[in-house]
Amino acid sequence: MEAPLSESTPIENQAAHRNEQQVVSKVIMEMITEHISDSVFIMKVSENADFIYMFANDAALYSINQKREDIIGKSIGSVVRGPQGDRILQSYREAYEKKETIRYIDEIFISNKLCSYETLLTPIFDNGHDKRKYIAAVTRDITAQQNEKNELKKMKHYYSSLISHNLDSIFILSNNGEILNVNKAASELFQTGGDDSLLLKIEDYFDPEFFLDIYETMKMIREGRSLSIPSINMRKTNGTAIIADIKFIPIKIEEKVEGMYLIARDITSEKQNVEQIQFLSRHDHLTGLLNRRALEDQLNLIINQHDEDSSYAVISLDLDRFKILNDFLGYNNGDDLLKEVAARLDSYTSLSVQLYRLTADEFVFISNGLVRHETESFVEQVAADFSRPFTIEGEDYYLSTCFGIYMIHHRENLTADFIISCSRQALTAAKAKGSAQFLFYREGMKDAFPNELLMETHLRRAIELNELSLFYQPQVNLSDGRIHSVEALLRWNNGKFGSVAPSQFIPLAETTGLILPIGKWVIDQACLQLELWNRKGLKKTRIAVNISPQQFSQEDFDEVIKQALERHELEPSMLEIEITESALGNVLETLNMLKKLKKIGIKISIDDFGTGYSSLNYLKNFPIDILKIDQSFVKELQTDVRDAAITKTIIHLAHSLGMEVVAEGVEEPYQVDFLKNEKCQKGQGYFFSKPVSSKEIEKHLMAIV
């Protein structure tokens, strides 16, 4: 039989328990002293309510950069001095007085870095007699957590400012489109009336025709995509319609879409400006008829269409002796007469007949479906209608007109310019026969004009014979009357014809291709003049040079400019290139050339703005510095509210795009006052000076140096 196990006595059990407790206490003390990263202090409360260091673990000693023997038995005030020591002592006394654990956060600079520490102070009671003899302090480095908290707080303010102070309207939506909140801009624009908007869904701000688009868009947003819808119709709470560009952006929380933002930008005014300028780009401002740009577009459509069975007639007409009558009546009454003429001609338009105003007194009909004899009948009917007088200020005046007709029989190798040129050649031939005549274009018709051919012959030798010269017209700063830029204007004084009007020889130069050598000569002469002025100390003057579409379309046009600047050692910014809106046709080629010119450093201006393409896309995408308002708008600023409105629109549009504005054709004081009031930077015209020679303009420039 095995011997029974011996049982431990109570005394032995107590001894073993004490040993275990001692081991545990030793382990705990080692952990607190050596292994815990938190700082642990035990402070004894002295009779004078001071606090004496009784214990500090390794982490605590490291945090205050002290040795254990240097602090044990010493008070807080003797170890931690200054404002920090005062704050710590105040916190200890607060825990001591309140008989409860308190928490405080202290921020201190360590090695020029702001660190945050969280401390728990716990009073230790003595045997339940409410005699607080000790305070245990546990301090933890919470710098990382505090920095993260501060960063989150900062980001919250960033996003709050982004939404609250955003000039665009912002709606915060649920995934189902309920409006959870709106910013101030949305409240003001859509007149939501405070919290009333929160009772609505976002589709309530759209026309019903867009509901499906909005639902489909929100479905894609819930999938985590961001989408935009340009130029959509929206409605305020009072029913007022606006046009807006909108964006939907998902609100993601831990990669889950919890809602969405709708950001709306009101583009109503911008859209109206675009529509107004687009209308101006295709319509004559005086008569409201379609203009040359619209005529060219229509002819290009005809050329490119595949319906070979359709027949078209292009009928050019102008008014006999109109210039004489216009000089007699004056410009205002002359314009009234043109409006009456336009209205009478417009009465013949239909689905198959369109009318265009080409120049001052020249108009063009395009008829679709009329064969030759039907075209003759149409022309005779229009001519007969001019037997009725036009009444201006109670007086009757009579006009007659001639017609030149080009029948489009085929479309191969045709261009709009060629068709217009042929109809005008027929018109010129008809005018040579007398009043109220019409002729159809025929091959060789141009040979009937020896004067034009002779003029071409002389123009070809104009540079060689030193017959060309540049005159200059100042562009005056309207704010102070100073002159920092001038426009170079080409003049031709022929040995046989005398002074030839630019309106005569420049179109001929463009038709014959002579504009290329002449244009190159103009650029070089302008640069030469700048070089001469530089030598005389006139270094702040810029010369603007008109460039024809043919010049601008040259592949090496930028090299022509660069070589002229280098030849005369000029700063590129002293030269300004003026191009007409008609030169902006091919977007890619135009943008490429403009970038090359801007890389050189010259200034780019759009001449006669408002009479050609007038597309905001060109202004937005092309590197343009200056807009020149066409003189036709400036002329009637006082009497024509439409011209005034158009001029204001162009000035404000240019300013919004960071462009300078020059108004052409300034002749009257009221025009100057109007332009100054609208903050137009410069004016050019006879009010300041007619085009003058280089010597004369030099006097103006010298006077303000």
TACOR-V879262 format. One record per residue. N is the residue number from 1. RES is the residue in one small letter. NEAR is the number of other ideal C-beta (glycine too) atoms within 10 Angstrom. D_CENTER is the distance of its C-alpha to the mean C-alpha in whole Angstrom. Layout:
N_RES_NEAR_D_CENTER ; N_RES_NEAR_D_CENTER
This chain:
1_m_3_108 ; 2_e_4_105 ; 3_a_5_105 ; 4_p_6_102 ; 5_l_5_99 ; 6_s_6_100 ; 7_e_7_98 ; 8_s_10_96 ; 9_t_9_97 ; 10_p_7_95 ; 11_i_8_95 ; 12_e_10_94 ; 13_n_11_91 ; 14_q_11_90 ; 15_a_12_90 ; 16_a_11_88 ; 17_h_10_85 ; 18_r_10_85 ; 19_n_10_85 ; 20_e_10_82 ; 21_q_10_80 ; 22_q_10_80 ; 23_v_10_79 ; 24_v_10_76 ; 25_s_10_76 ; 26_k_10_76 ; 27_v_11_73 ; 28_i_11_71 ; 29_m_12_71 ; 30_e_12_70 ; 31_m_11_67 ; 32_i_18_66 ; 33_t_17_67 ; 34_e_10_66 ; 35_h_11_64 ; 36_i_17_61 ; 37_s_11_58 ; 38_d_17_58 ; 39_s_21_60 ; 40_v_17_63 ; 41_f_24_65 ; 42_i_17_68 ; 43_m_23_69 ; 44_k_16_72 ; 45_v_20_72 ; 46_s_11_75 ; 47_e_5_77 ; 48_n_6_75 ; 49_a_11_72 ; 50_d_16_70 ; 51_f_23_69 ; 52_i_17_71 ; 53_y_23_69 ; 54_m_16_72 ; 55_f_17_70 ; 56_a_24_67 ; 57_n_24_66 ; 58_d_16_64 ; 59_a_19_61 ; 60_a_24_61 ; 61_l_17_63 ; 62_y_12_60 ; 63_s_20_57 ; 64_i_15_59 ; 65_n_7_60 ; 66_q_17_64 ; 67_k_9_67 ; 68_r_14_69 ; 69_e_7_72 ; 70_d_12_70 ; 71_i_21_69 ; 72_i_13_72 ; 73_g_11_74 ; 74_k_12_71 ; 75_s_18_69 ; 76_i_20_65 ; 77_g_14_65 ; 78_s_13_67 ; 79_v_15_65 ; 80_v_17_61 ; 81_r_10_61 ; 82_g_8_58 ; 83_p_8_56 ; 84_q_12_56 ; 85_g_15_59 ; 86_d_13_59 ; 87_r_14_57 ; 88_i_21_59 ; 89_l_17_62 ; 90_q_10_61 ; 91_s_18_60 ; 92_y_24_63 ; 93_r_16_65 ; 94_e_13_63 ; 95_a_23_64 ; 96_y_17_67 ; 97_e_12_67 ; 98_k_11_66 ; 99_k_10_68 ; 100_e_10_65 ; 101_t_13_62 ; 102_i_16_59 ; 103_r_10_56 ; 104_y_17_54 ; 105_i_10_51 ; 106_d_14_51 ; 107_e_11_48 ; 108_i_12_49 ; 109_f_8_48 ; 110_i_12_49 ; 111_s_5_49 ; 112_n_5_46 ; 113_k_8_44 ; 114_l_12_44 ; 115_c_17_47 ; 116_s_18_47 ; 117_y_19_51 ; 118_e_16_52 ; 119_t_21_56 ; 120_l_15_59 ; 121_l_25_62 ; 122_t_13_65 ; 123_p_19_68 ; 124_i_13_71 ; 125_f_12_74 ; 126_d_11_78 ; 127_n_7_80 ; 128_g_6_79 ; 129_h_8_80 ; 130_d_8_77 ; 131_k_9_77 ; 132_r_15_74 ; 133_k_15_75 ; 134_y_17_72 ; 135_i_22_68 ; 136_a_17_66 ; 137_a_22_63 ; 138_v_18_60 ; 139_t_21_57 ; 140_r_16_54 ; 141_d_17_51 ; 142_i_16_48 ; 143_t_15_46 ; 144_a_10_44 ; 145_q_12_44 ; 146_q_17_43 ; 147_n_13_40 ; 148_e_11_39 ; 149_k_12_39 ; 150_n_12_37 ; 151_e_10_34 ; 152_l_10_34 ; 153_k_10_34 ; 154_k_10_32 ; 155_m_10_30 ; 156_k_10_31 ; 157_h_11_29 ; 158_y_10_26 ; 159_y_10_25 ; 160_s_11_27 ; 161_s_10_24 ; 162_l_11_21 ; 163_i_19_23 ; 164_s_12_24 ; 165_h_10_21 ; 166_n_15_18 ; 167_l_10_16 ; 168_d_17_16 ; 169_s_25_19 ; 170_i_20_22 ; 171_f_24_25 ; 172_i_18_27 ; 173_l_21_30 ; 174_s_15_33 ; 175_n_15_33 ; 176_n_10_35 ; 177_g_19_32 ; 178_e_14_33 ; 179_i_22_31 ; 180_l_13_32 ; 181_n_14_30 ; 182_v_24_27 ; 183_n_22_25 ; 184_k_14_24 ; 185_a_20_21 ; 186_a_24_23 ; 187_s_16_26 ; 188_e_11_24 ; 189_l_20_22 ; 190_f_25_24 ; 191_q_13_27 ; 192_t_21_29 ; 193_g_11_32 ; 194_g_8_33 ; 195_d_11_34 ; 196_d_12_35 ; 197_s_21_32 ; 198_l_13_34 ; 199_l_11_36 ; 200_l_17_34 ; 201_k_13_32 ; 202_i_22_29 ; 203_e_15_30 ; 204_d_13_31 ; 205_y_25_27 ; 206_f_18_27 ; 207_d_12_28 ; 208_p_7_31 ; 209_e_8_30 ; 210_f_16_28 ; 211_f_11_30 ; 212_l_10_31 ; 213_d_12_28 ; 214_i_20_27 ; 215_y_11_31 ; 216_e_11_30 ; 217_t_19_27 ; 218_m_21_29 ; 219_k_11_32 ; 220_m_13_29 ; 221_i_23_28 ; 222_r_16_32 ; 223_e_8_32 ; 224_g_11_30 ; 225_r_13_26 ; 226_s_12_23 ; 227_l_14_21 ; 228_s_12_18 ; 229_i_16_18 ; 230_p_11_16 ; 231_s_12_16 ; 232_i_18_19 ; 233_n_13_22 ; 234_m_21_23 ; 235_r_14_25 ; 236_k_13_26 ; 237_t_14_30 ; 238_n_8_31 ; 239_g_6_30 ; 240_t_11_26 ; 241_a_10_24 ; 242_i_19_20 ; 243_i_17_18 ; 244_a_24_16 ; 245_d_17_15 ; 246_i_23_17 ; 247_k_16_18 ; 248_f_22_22 ; 249_i_15_23 ; 250_p_20_27 ; 251_i_16_29 ; 252_k_12_31 ; 253_i_8_34 ; 254_e_5_36 ; 255_e_6_35 ; 256_k_9_36 ; 257_v_15_33 ; 258_e_12_34 ; 259_g_19_31 ; 260_m_23_27 ; 261_y_17_24 ; 262_l_24_22 ; 263_i_20_19 ; 264_a_23_17 ; 265_r_17_14 ; 266_d_18_15 ; 267_i_17_12 ; 268_t_14_15 ; 269_s_11_14 ; 270_e_16_11 ; 271_k_16_13 ; 272_q_12_16 ; 273_n_17_13 ; 274_v_17_13 ; 275_e_10_17 ; 276_q_17_17 ; 277_i_20_16 ; 278_q_14_17 ; 279_f_12_20 ; 280_l_23_20 ; 281_s_18_20 ; 282_r_18_23 ; 283_h_17_25 ; 284_d_21_27 ; 285_h_20_26 ; 286_l_19_29 ; 287_t_20_31 ; 288_g_15_29 ; 289_l_24_30 ; 290_l_21_28 ; 291_n_21_27 ; 292_r_20_28 ; 293_r_20_25 ; 294_a_17_26 ; 295_l_23_30 ; 296_e_18_29 ; 297_d_13_27 ; 298_q_19_30 ; 299_l_23_32 ; 300_n_14_31 ; 301_l_10_31 ; 302_i_19_35 ; 303_i_18_35 ; 304_n_9_34 ; 305_q_11_36 ; 306_h_6_39 ; 307_d_7_41 ; 308_e_9_44 ; 309_d_4_46 ; 310_s_11_44 ; 311_s_16_44 ; 312_y_22_42 ; 313_a_24_42 ; 314_v_27_40 ; 315_i_26_41 ; 316_s_28_40 ; 317_l_25_41 ; 318_d_21_41 ; 319_l_20_43 ; 320_d_19_46 ; 321_r_12_47 ; 322_f_19_43 ; 323_k_12_43 ; 324_i_9_46 ; 325_l_19_46 ; 326_n_18_42 ; 327_d_10_43 ; 328_f_10_46 ; 329_l_17_44 ; 330_g_11_41 ; 331_y_11_38 ; 332_n_13_37 ; 333_n_16_40 ; 334_g_19_39 ; 335_d_19_36 ; 336_d_17_38 ; 337_l_21_40 ; 338_l_21_38 ; 339_k_15_36 ; 340_e_16_40 ; 341_v_20_40 ; 342_a_18_37 ; 343_a_13_38 ; 344_r_15_42 ; 345_l_21_40 ; 346_d_15_38 ; 347_s_11_41 ; 348_y_14_42 ; 349_t_15_39 ; 350_s_9_39 ; 351_l_7_38 ; 352_s_11_40 ; 353_v_16_39 ; 354_q_18_36 ; 355_l_20_35 ; 356_y_26_32 ; 357_r_26_32 ; 358_l_20_32 ; 359_t_13_33 ; 360_a_15_34 ; 361_d_21_37 ; 362_e_17_37 ; 363_f_25_36 ; 364_v_27_37 ; 365_f_24_38 ; 366_i_22_38 ; 367_s_22_40 ; 368_n_16_41 ; 369_g_12_45 ; 370_l_20_46 ; 371_v_10_49 ; 372_r_11_50 ; 373_h_8_53 ; 374_e_13_51 ; 375_t_22_48 ; 376_e_16_51 ; 377_s_10_52 ; 378_f_19_48 ; 379_v_24_48 ; 380_e_13_51 ; 381_q_10_50 ; 382_v_20_47 ; 383_a_18_49 ; 384_a_10_52 ; 385_d_13_49 ; 386_f_20_49 ; 387_s_10_52 ; 388_r_11_51 ; 389_p_11_50 ; 390_f_19_47 ; 391_t_12_47 ; 392_i_17_45 ; 393_e_7_47 ; 394_g_5_50 ; 395_e_10_51 ; 396_d_9_51 ; 397_y_14_49 ; 398_y_12_50 ; 399_l_21_48 ; 400_s_15_48 ; 401_t_26_46 ; 402_c_25_47 ; 403_f_27_45 ; 404_g_27_44 ; 405_i_25_44 ; 406_y_23_43 ; 407_m_18_44 ; 408_i_18_42 ; 409_h_9_45 ; 410_h_8_44 ; 411_r_14_40 ; 412_e_5_41 ; 413_n_7_39 ; 414_l_17_38 ; 415_t_12_34 ; 416_a_18_33 ; 417_d_12_33 ; 418_f_13_37 ; 419_i_24_38 ; 420_i_20_36 ; 421_s_17_38 ; 422_c_24_41 ; 423_s_26_41 ; 424_r_20_40 ; 425_q_21_43 ; 426_a_24_46 ; 427_l_26_44 ; 428_t_19_45 ; 429_a_21_49 ; 430_a_23_49 ; 431_k_17_49 ; 432_a_12_51 ; 433_k_11_54 ; 434_g_10_53 ; 435_s_14_52 ; 436_a_17_51 ; 437_q_19_51 ; 438_f_23_49 ; 439_l_19_50 ; 440_f_21_48 ; 441_y_21_47 ; 442_r_12_49 ; 443_e_7_49 ; 444_g_6_50 ; 445_m_16_49 ; 446_k_15_47 ; 447_d_9_51 ; 448_a_13_52 ; 449_f_14_50 ; 450_p_8_51 ; 451_n_8_49 ; 452_e_17_46 ; 453_l_12_48 ; 454_l_12_49 ; 455_m_20_46 ; 456_e_15_45 ; 457_t_9_48 ; 458_h_17_47 ; 459_l_23_43 ; 460_r_14_44 ; 461_r_11_46 ; 462_a_21_44 ; 463_i_14_43 ; 464_e_8_46 ; 465_l_10_48 ; 466_n_8_45 ; 467_e_17_45 ; 468_l_19_41 ; 469_s_13_39 ; 470_l_22_36 ; 471_f_17_35 ; 472_y_25_33 ; 473_q_20_31 ; 474_p_23_29 ; 475_q_26_26 ; 476_v_25_27 ; 477_n_15_25 ; 478_l_23_25 ; 479_s_11_26 ; 480_d_7_29 ; 481_g_9_30 ; 482_r_14_29 ; 483_i_21_29 ; 484_h_14_27 ; 485_s_22_26 ; 486_v_29_28 ; 487_e_25_27 ; 488_a_23_30 ; 489_l_18_32 ; 490_l_20_34 ; 491_r_16_38 ; 492_w_22_41 ; 493_n_13_44 ; 494_n_17_47 ; 495_g_10_51 ; 496_k_8_52 ; 497_f_16_49 ; 498_g_8_48 ; 499_s_8_45 ; 500_v_20_42 ; 501_a_9_39 ; 502_p_13_36 ; 503_s_8_36 ; 504_q_14_39 ; 505_f_24_39 ; 506_i_19_35 ; 507_p_12_35 ; 508_l_16_38 ; 509_a_24_37 ; 510_e_18_34 ; 511_t_15_37 ; 512_t_14_39 ; 513_g_10_37 ; 514_l_19_38 ; 515_i_21_34 ; 516_l_17_34 ; 517_p_13_37 ; 518_i_22_36 ; 519_g_23_32 ; 520_k_18_33 ; 521_w_15_36 ; 522_v_22_33 ; 523_i_22_31 ; 524_d_15_34 ; 525_q_19_35 ; 526_a_24_32 ; 527_c_23_32 ; 528_l_16_36 ; 529_q_21_35 ; 530_l_23_33 ; 531_e_15_36 ; 532_l_13_38 ; 533_w_21_36 ; 534_n_17_35 ; 535_r_9_39 ; 536_k_11_40 ; 537_g_10_37 ; 538_l_17_34 ; 539_k_13_32 ; 540_k_15_29 ; 541_t_21_29 ; 542_r_18_26 ; 543_i_22_27 ; 544_a_25_25 ; 545_v_24_26 ; 546_n_20_26 ; 547_i_23_26 ; 548_s_19_27 ; 549_p_16_25 ; 550_q_17_29 ; 551_q_22_28 ; 552_f_20_25 ; 553_s_14_26 ; 554_q_15_29 ; 555_e_9_28 ; 556_d_10_29 ; 557_f_21_27 ; 558_d_19_26 ; 559_e_12_29 ; 560_v_16_30 ; 561_i_23_28 ; 562_k_18_29 ; 563_q_15_33 ; 564_a_21_32 ; 565_l_21_31 ; 566_e_11_33 ; 567_r_12_36 ; 568_h_18_35 ; 569_e_10_34 ; 570_l_20_31 ; 571_e_13_28 ; 572_p_16_25 ; 573_s_12_23 ; 574_m_23_26 ; 575_l_25_25 ; 576_e_22_22 ; 577_i_24_22 ; 578_e_20_21 ; 579_i_23_21 ; 580_t_20_21 ; 581_e_21_19 ; 582_s_17_22 ; 583_a_21_21 ; 584_l_24_18 ; 585_g_14_20 ; 586_n_11_21 ; 587_v_13_17 ; 588_l_7_19 ; 589_e_13_21 ; 590_t_19_19 ; 591_l_15_16 ; 592_n_12_19 ; 593_m_22_20 ; 594_l_21_17 ; 595_k_12_17 ; 596_k_15_21 ; 597_l_22_20 ; 598_k_17_18 ; 599_k_12_20 ; 600_i_15_23 ; 601_g_14_21 ; 602_i_22_21 ; 603_k_20_18 ; 604_i_19_17 ; 605_s_23_17 ; 606_i_26_17 ; 607_d_24_20 ; 608_d_19_21 ; 609_f_28_18 ; 610_g_23_18 ; 611_t_22_21 ; 612_g_23_20 ; 613_y_21_18 ; 614_s_22_15 ; 615_s_17_13 ; 616_l_16_9 ; 617_n_11_9 ; 618_y_18_11 ; 619_l_20_8 ; 620_k_9_5 ; 621_n_13_8 ; 622_f_19_11 ; 623_p_11_11 ; 624_i_23_12 ; 625_d_16_13 ; 626_i_23_14 ; 627_l_24_15 ; 628_k_25_18 ; 629_i_28_19 ; 630_d_23_22 ; 631_q_17_25 ; 632_s_18_26 ; 633_f_27_24 ; 634_v_24_25 ; 635_k_22_29 ; 636_e_19_29 ; 637_l_23_27 ; 638_q_13_30 ; 639_t_11_32 ; 640_d_17_29 ; 641_v_10_27 ; 642_r_14_25 ; 643_d_19_24 ; 644_a_17_24 ; 645_a_12_21 ; 646_i_21_19 ; 647_t_25_19 ; 648_k_16_18 ; 649_t_18_15 ; 650_i_27_14 ; 651_i_21_14 ; 652_h_15_12 ; 653_l_20_10 ; 654_a_23_10 ; 655_h_16_10 ; 656_s_11_7 ; 657_l_12_5 ; 658_g_8_8 ; 659_m_20_11 ; 660_e_18_14 ; 661_v_25_16 ; 662_v_27_20 ; 663_a_29_22 ; 664_e_22_24 ; 665_g_18_28 ; 666_v_26_28 ; 667_e_15_32 ; 668_e_16_33 ; 669_p_9_33 ; 670_y_11_31 ; 671_q_23_28 ; 672_v_20_28 ; 673_d_13_28 ; 674_f_20_26 ; 675_l_23_23 ; 676_k_13_24 ; 677_n_10_24 ; 678_e_19_20 ; 679_k_12_19 ; 680_c_27_19 ; 681_q_20_20 ; 682_k_24_22 ; 683_g_25_24 ; 684_q_25_27 ; 685_g_22_30 ; 686_y_12_33 ; 687_f_14_33 ; 688_f_19_33 ; 689_s_17_34 ; 690_k_10_35 ; 691_p_19_35 ; 692_v_17_37 ; 693_s_12_39 ; 694_s_17_38 ; 695_k_7_41 ; 696_e_13_40 ; 697_i_25_36 ; 698_e_18_38 ; 699_k_9_39 ; 700_h_17_36 ; 701_l_20_35 ; 702_m_12_38 ; 703_a_9_38 ; 704_i_13_35 ; 705_v_10_36
